[in-house]
Amino acid sequence: MQDDVDTASPGSGVPDARQRLPRHVAIIMDGNGRWANQRNRARTWGHREGVKSVRAVVDESVRRRVGTLTLFAFSSENWRRP
């Protein structure tokens, strides 16, 4: 099975998926603790699940050859949170 990243045939005039991907992806990671609380789980569980998501995003970004991936993980606002 051919990978969906290489769907266009050469000379078709249709850019393949790599050409349509952004060069820079930025993600603001927020709400893992709230997400866990809404599921009656500990905040730390939510943070561990967030780490799994980050790993998946990094792996997929590498696979798809995204040039720059920015993850903003901590805000100064969080210093005031319990």
TIVO-2410 file (N, C-alpha, C; in nm, 3 decimals):
# residues 82
REC num residu      c1      c2      c3 atome chaine
REC   1      M   0.084  -0.118   0.000     N      A
REC   1      M   0.000   0.000   0.000    CA      A
REC   1      M   0.088   0.123   0.000     C      A
REC   2      Q   0.060   0.216  -0.087     N      A
REC   2      Q   0.141   0.337  -0.097    CA      A
REC   2      Q   0.102   0.434   0.012     C      A
REC   3      D   0.202   0.502   0.068     N      A
REC   3      D   0.180   0.599   0.173    CA      A
REC   3      D   0.103   0.719   0.119     C      A
REC   4      D   0.009   0.773   0.197     N      A
REC   4      D  -0.072   0.885   0.149    CA      A
REC   4      D   0.008   1.012   0.128     C      A
REC   5      V   0.132   1.016   0.176     N      A
REC   5      V   0.215   1.134   0.156    CA      A
REC   5      V   0.256   1.147   0.010     C      A
REC   6      D   0.264   1.038  -0.063     N      A
REC   6      D   0.312   1.039  -0.201    CA      A
REC   6      D   0.201   1.007  -0.300     C      A
REC   7      T   0.089   1.075  -0.292     N      A
REC   7      T  -0.027   1.038  -0.373    CA      A
REC   7      T  -0.024   1.091  -0.515     C      A
REC   8      A   0.043   1.201  -0.543     N      A
REC   8      A   0.042   1.258  -0.678    CA      A
REC   8      A   0.147   1.191  -0.764     C      A
REC   9      S   0.112   1.169  -0.888     N      A
REC   9      S   0.210   1.110  -0.980    CA      A
REC   9      S   0.294   1.220  -1.042     C      A
REC  10      P   0.421   1.193  -1.070     N      A
REC  10      P   0.506   1.295  -1.131    CA      A
REC  10      P   0.447   1.344  -1.262     C      A
REC  11      G   0.453   1.475  -1.283     N      A
REC  11      G   0.404   1.533  -1.407    CA      A
REC  11      G   0.254   1.552  -1.413     C      A
REC  12      S   0.183   1.519  -1.306     N      A
REC  12      S   0.037   1.531  -1.307    CA      A
REC  12      S  -0.010   1.674  -1.288     C      A
REC  13      G   0.081   1.761  -1.244     N      A
REC  13      G   0.042   1.899  -1.217    CA      A
REC  13      G  -0.024   1.916  -1.081     C      A
REC  14      V  -0.045   1.808  -1.011     N      A
REC  14      V  -0.105   1.812  -0.878    CA      A
REC  14      V   0.006   1.796  -0.776     C      A
REC  15      P   0.020   1.894  -0.683     N      A
REC  15      P   0.127   1.881  -0.584    CA      A
REC  15      P   0.100   1.764  -0.490     C      A
REC  16      D   0.206   1.692  -0.452     N      A
REC  16      D   0.185   1.583  -0.357    CA      A
REC  16      D   0.162   1.643  -0.218     C      A
REC  17      A   0.125   1.560  -0.124     N      A
REC  17      A   0.088   1.607   0.009    CA      A
REC  17      A   0.201   1.682   0.077     C      A
REC  18      R   0.327   1.643   0.053     N      A
REC  18      R   0.440   1.714   0.114    CA      A
REC  18      R   0.442   1.859   0.072     C      A
REC  19      Q   0.407   1.888  -0.050     N      A
REC  19      Q   0.409   2.026  -0.096    CA      A
REC  19      Q   0.295   2.107  -0.038     C      A
REC  20      R   0.190   2.043   0.009     N      A
REC  20      R   0.077   2.113   0.067    CA      A
REC  20      R   0.091   2.130   0.218     C      A
REC  21      L   0.187   2.063   0.280     N      A
REC  21      L   0.205   2.075   0.424    CA      A
REC  21      L   0.273   2.206   0.459     C      A
REC  22      P   0.238   2.263   0.574     N      A
REC  22      P   0.308   2.385   0.616    CA      A
REC  22      P   0.453   2.353   0.652     C      A
REC  23      R   0.539   2.451   0.639     N      A
REC  23      R   0.679   2.433   0.676    CA      A
REC  23      R   0.698   2.442   0.827     C      A
REC  24      H   0.608   2.516   0.894     N      A
REC  24      H   0.619   2.537   1.038    CA      A
REC  24      H   0.483   2.510   1.102     C      A
REC  25      V   0.482   2.421   1.199     N      A
REC  25      V   0.361   2.391   1.276    CA      A
REC  25      V   0.388   2.430   1.420     C      A
REC  26      A   0.297   2.506   1.479     N      A
REC  26      A   0.310   2.546   1.619    CA      A
REC  26      A   0.187   2.496   1.695     C      A
REC  27      I   0.211   2.440   1.812     N      A
REC  27      I   0.103   2.384   1.894    CA      A
REC  27      I   0.114   2.441   2.034     C      A
REC  28      I   0.003   2.492   2.085     N      A
REC  28      I  -0.004   2.537   2.224    CA      A
REC  28      I  -0.068   2.424   2.303     C      A
REC  29      M   0.010   2.366   2.391     N      A
REC  29      M  -0.040   2.254   2.471    CA      A
REC  29      M  -0.101   2.310   2.599     C      A
REC  30      D  -0.229   2.286   2.617     N      A
REC  30      D  -0.297   2.340   2.733    CA      A
REC  30      D  -0.417   2.252   2.765     C      A
REC  31      G  -0.445   2.238   2.891     N      A
REC  31      G  -0.569   2.172   2.931    CA      A
REC  31      G  -0.559   2.024   2.963     C      A
REC  32      N  -0.438   1.968   2.969     N      A
REC  32      N  -0.427   1.825   3.001    CA      A
REC  32      N  -0.482   1.794   3.140     C      A
REC  33      G  -0.454   1.880   3.236     N      A
REC  33      G  -0.504   1.858   3.372    CA      A
REC  33      G  -0.656   1.869   3.377     C      A
REC  34      R  -0.711   1.971   3.313     N      A
REC  34      R  -0.857   1.987   3.309    CA      A
REC  34      R  -0.922   1.870   3.237     C      A
REC  35      W  -0.860   1.825   3.127     N      A
REC  35      W  -0.912   1.712   3.051    CA      A
REC  35      W  -0.920   1.589   3.141     C      A
REC  36      A  -0.815   1.565   3.220     N      A
REC  36      A  -0.813   1.450   3.311    CA      A
REC  36      A  -0.920   1.465   3.419     C      A
REC  37      N  -0.931   1.584   3.476     N      A
REC  37      N  -1.030   1.608   3.580    CA      A
REC  37      N  -1.172   1.581   3.530     C      A
REC  38      Q  -1.200   1.619   3.406     N      A
REC  38      Q  -1.332   1.596   3.348    CA      A
REC  38      Q  -1.362   1.447   3.334     C      A
REC  39      R  -1.258   1.366   3.333     N      A
REC  39      R  -1.273   1.220   3.323    CA      A
REC  39      R  -1.251   1.151   3.458     C      A
REC  40      N  -1.258   1.231   3.564     N      A
REC  40      N  -1.240   1.181   3.701    CA      A
REC  40      N  -1.106   1.111   3.719     C      A
REC  41      R  -1.003   1.165   3.658     N      A
REC  41      R  -0.867   1.113   3.671    CA      A
REC  41      R  -0.778   1.220   3.732     C      A
REC  42      A  -0.664   1.179   3.779     N      A
REC  42      A  -0.567   1.273   3.836    CA      A
REC  42      A  -0.508   1.362   3.727     C      A
REC  43      R  -0.474   1.486   3.764     N      A
REC  43      R  -0.411   1.578   3.669    CA      A
REC  43      R  -0.285   1.518   3.609     C      A
REC  44      T  -0.210   1.445   3.692     N      A
REC  44      T  -0.086   1.385   3.642    CA      A
REC  44      T  -0.113   1.283   3.532     C      A
REC  45      W  -0.227   1.213   3.540     N      A
REC  45      W  -0.265   1.120   3.434    CA      A
REC  45      W  -0.285   1.198   3.303     C      A
REC  46      G  -0.350   1.312   3.312     N      A
REC  46      G  -0.370   1.396   3.194    CA      A
REC  46      G  -0.238   1.442   3.135     C      A
REC  47      H  -0.142   1.474   3.221     N      A
REC  47      H  -0.011   1.517   3.172    CA      A
REC  47      H   0.062   1.401   3.105     C      A
REC  48      R   0.050   1.282   3.161     N      A
REC  48      R   0.114   1.165   3.096    CA      A
REC  48      R   0.051   1.137   2.960     C      A
REC  49      E  -0.081   1.150   2.950     N      A
REC  49      E  -0.148   1.133   2.822    CA      A
REC  49      E  -0.104   1.240   2.723     C      A
REC  50      G  -0.082   1.361   2.773     N      A
REC  50      G  -0.033   1.469   2.688    CA      A
REC  50      G   0.105   1.438   2.631     C      A
REC  51      V   0.189   1.375   2.712     N      A
REC  51      V   0.323   1.336   2.665    CA      A
REC  51      V   0.309   1.236   2.550     C      A
REC  52      K   0.215   1.142   2.562     N      A
REC  52      K   0.193   1.046   2.453    CA      A
REC  52      K   0.153   1.119   2.325     C      A
REC  53      S   0.067   1.218   2.337     N      A
REC  53      S   0.024   1.295   2.221    CA      A
REC  53      S   0.141   1.370   2.158     C      A
REC  54      V   0.224   1.429   2.242     N      A
REC  54      V   0.341   1.502   2.192    CA      A
REC  54      V   0.433   1.408   2.115     C      A
REC  55      R   0.457   1.292   2.170     N      A
REC  55      R   0.543   1.195   2.099    CA      A
REC  55      R   0.485   1.159   1.963     C      A
REC  56      A   0.354   1.139   1.958     N      A
REC  56      A   0.290   1.104   1.830    CA      A
REC  56      A   0.302   1.220   1.730     C      A
REC  57      V   0.284   1.343   1.778     N      A
REC  57      V   0.295   1.459   1.690    CA      A
REC  57      V   0.437   1.475   1.638     C      A
REC  58      V   0.535   1.457   1.725     N      A
REC  58      V   0.675   1.468   1.683    CA      A
REC  58      V   0.708   1.360   1.581     C      A
REC  59      D   0.670   1.238   1.609     N      A
REC  59      D   0.697   1.128   1.515    CA      A
REC  59      D   0.633   1.155   1.379     C      A
REC  60      E   0.508   1.198   1.379     N      A
REC  60      E   0.438   1.223   1.252    CA      A
REC  60      E   0.498   1.343   1.179     C      A
REC  61      S   0.540   1.444   1.254     N      A
REC  61      S   0.603   1.561   1.191    CA      A
REC  61      S   0.734   1.522   1.123     C      A
REC  62      V   0.810   1.435   1.188     N      A
REC  62      V   0.934   1.386   1.127    CA      A
REC  62      V   0.901   1.304   1.003     C      A
REC  63      R   0.804   1.216   1.016     N      A
REC  63      R   0.767   1.130   0.903    CA      A
REC  63      R   0.724   1.212   0.783     C      A
REC  64      R   0.650   1.318   0.809     N      A
REC  64      R   0.599   1.400   0.699    CA      A
REC  64      R   0.694   1.513   0.661     C      A
REC  65      R   0.809   1.516   0.725     N      A
REC  65      R   0.915   1.613   0.694    CA      A
REC  65      R   0.872   1.757   0.714     C      A
REC  66      V   0.798   1.784   0.822     N      A
REC  66      V   0.766   1.921   0.859    CA      A
REC  66      V   0.897   1.985   0.902     C      A
REC  67      G   0.929   2.101   0.847     N      A
REC  67      G   1.057   2.164   0.873    CA      A
REC  67      G   1.077   2.210   1.016     C      A
REC  68      T   0.974   2.272   1.074     N      A
REC  68      T   0.985   2.326   1.210    CA      A
REC  68      T   0.858   2.292   1.287     C      A
REC  69      L   0.878   2.240   1.406     N      A
REC  69      L   0.767   2.210   1.497    CA      A
REC  69      L   0.793   2.284   1.627     C      A
REC  70      T   0.701   2.371   1.665     N      A
REC  70      T   0.713   2.447   1.789    CA      A
REC  70      T   0.605   2.399   1.885     C      A
REC  71      L   0.645   2.360   2.004     N      A
REC  71      L   0.552   2.320   2.109    CA      A
REC  71      L   0.565   2.419   2.224     C      A
REC  72      F   0.459   2.493   2.251     N      A
REC  72      F   0.457   2.587   2.362    CA      A
REC  72      F   0.389   2.517   2.478     C      A
REC  73      A   0.466   2.484   2.580     N      A
REC  73      A   0.414   2.395   2.683    CA      A
REC  73      A   0.387   2.463   2.818     C      A
REC  74      F   0.436   2.583   2.838     N      A
REC  74      F   0.417   2.642   2.970    CA      A
REC  74      F   0.404   2.793   2.958     C      A
REC  75      S   0.304   2.845   3.021     N      A
REC  75      S   0.278   2.988   3.020    CA      A
REC  75      S   0.306   3.045   3.157     C      A
REC  76      S   0.347   3.171   3.162     N      A
REC  76      S   0.369   3.237   3.290    CA      A
REC  76      S   0.240   3.240   3.372     C      A
REC  77      E   0.124   3.234   3.305     N      A
REC  77      E  -0.004   3.229   3.376    CA      A
REC  77      E  -0.012   3.106   3.465     C      A
REC  78      N   0.054   2.998   3.425     N      A
REC  78      N   0.048   2.874   3.503    CA      A
REC  78      N   0.118   2.886   3.637     C      A
REC  79      W   0.206   2.983   3.654     N      A
REC  79      W   0.272   3.001   3.784    CA      A
REC  79      W   0.171   3.032   3.894     C      A
REC  80      R   0.058   3.095   3.856     N      A
REC  80      R  -0.043   3.132   3.955    CA      A
REC  80      R  -0.143   3.020   3.982     C      A
REC  81      R  -0.138   2.913   3.905     N      A
REC  81      R  -0.233   2.803   3.925    CA      A
REC  81      R  -0.188   2.714   4.041     C      A
REC  82      P  -0.288   2.653   4.110     N      A
REC  82      P  -0.250   2.564   4.222    CA      A
REC  82      P  -0.182   2.438   4.174     C      A
***
